[in-house]
Amino acid sequence: MNAPTAAPKAQFKQRVFSGIQPSGSLHLGNYLGAIVKFVELQKSHDCIYCVVDLHAITVWQDPAELPVAIRDVTACYLAAGIDPKKHIVFNQSQVAEHAELAWVFNCVARLGWLNRMTQFKEKAGKDRENVSVGLFAYPTLMAADILLYRATHVPVGEDQKQHLELSRDIAQKFNNDFGKSIAAHGHGDVFFPQPEPLIQGPATRVMSLRDGTKKMSKSDPSDQSRINMTDDADTIALKIRRAKTDPEALPSEEKGLEHRPEADNLVSIYAALADISKADALKQHGGAQFSAFKAALTELAVSKLQPIGSEVNRLMQDPAHIDAVLADGAERAQQIATETMKAVKDIVGLVRR
Ligand code: AQP
């Protein structure tokens, strides 16, 4: 038997893990659905924030643009207030154990589980036979990202809920399948925690500015559909002015937003940016015409995003600094990852050095 690794743990240390793909410009959805929470959780938890570049290449990425996109996501993390010294910031491909654990999880997860993933169905569309195997296996890599650090909490937007549930199923099946071996190697009853999704606030699913029924997304061909974190004040104002609305004034209560997806979206964005509830946003703006509300929303969005955008632009002038942050984070992440992988190999029965 290989030498024992981590000490037995009945309870898991509370740890946050999350990531964003460098697959295009980060937008208000990424900011409100993920980054704002990343920043907040630093106060109460040890956090690991990853730039998930191996996820990005599940669809084609231009090799000349990918490094810039990786640095851009990193710069957004730093500019928004993530502290890479107190916490860990790195890009996924620098810690090979992500891919290694994902392979083990490919052998734990069932085909039927992955077949149910709605994001794959949406992204593959009608061209299913032609998408990469990686796009299909994306959720097992995501489970590996989280469980490699035995993370207990995962801040994400609403769209990632199903993938988080799959991560929990994988953790549970691994714990069940290898229960005896987990105990025999001194890890107690269970090796992986059940990671908890943290999906909170009024903007867990920010919608497109052009269509209130579609998620705001990096891959939407229309730049008018989203507010990018680095858009300048004039661009933000123009996009909000052009955002689709309906002819009615804003209601005074949340119930009045039913069946008005565009109005609901703009009110949700306002509430999230102002850090108030939707009900409070409507108390302030109920009865207003969209022209007035959009002006207030623009002012708020510019005041929140412009300092971050300027800092991102400043950081991007110094790629060597960003690369040094990623290398330092990768080194610290790898220390945890190596321990987990040693234990996983022992538990599964793989002979190691
Ligand atoms: N519209 C959104 N509203 C709220 N949260 C969102 N997130 C993404 N879009 C919204 C959250 O941002 C985090 C990182 O997402 P990702 O980049 O890893 O992947 P994604 O969810 O597929 O994001 P996109 O923008 O739609 O990218 P593409 O177009 O490349 O697929 C996650 O926590 C996500 O929930």
Residues whose N, C-alpha, C, O or C-beta is under 5 A from the ligand:
A	BS01	AQP	G19 I20 Q21 S23 G29 N30 G33 A34 P155 V156 G157 E158 D159 Q160 A203 T204 R205 V206 M207 K215 M216 S217 K218 S219 D220
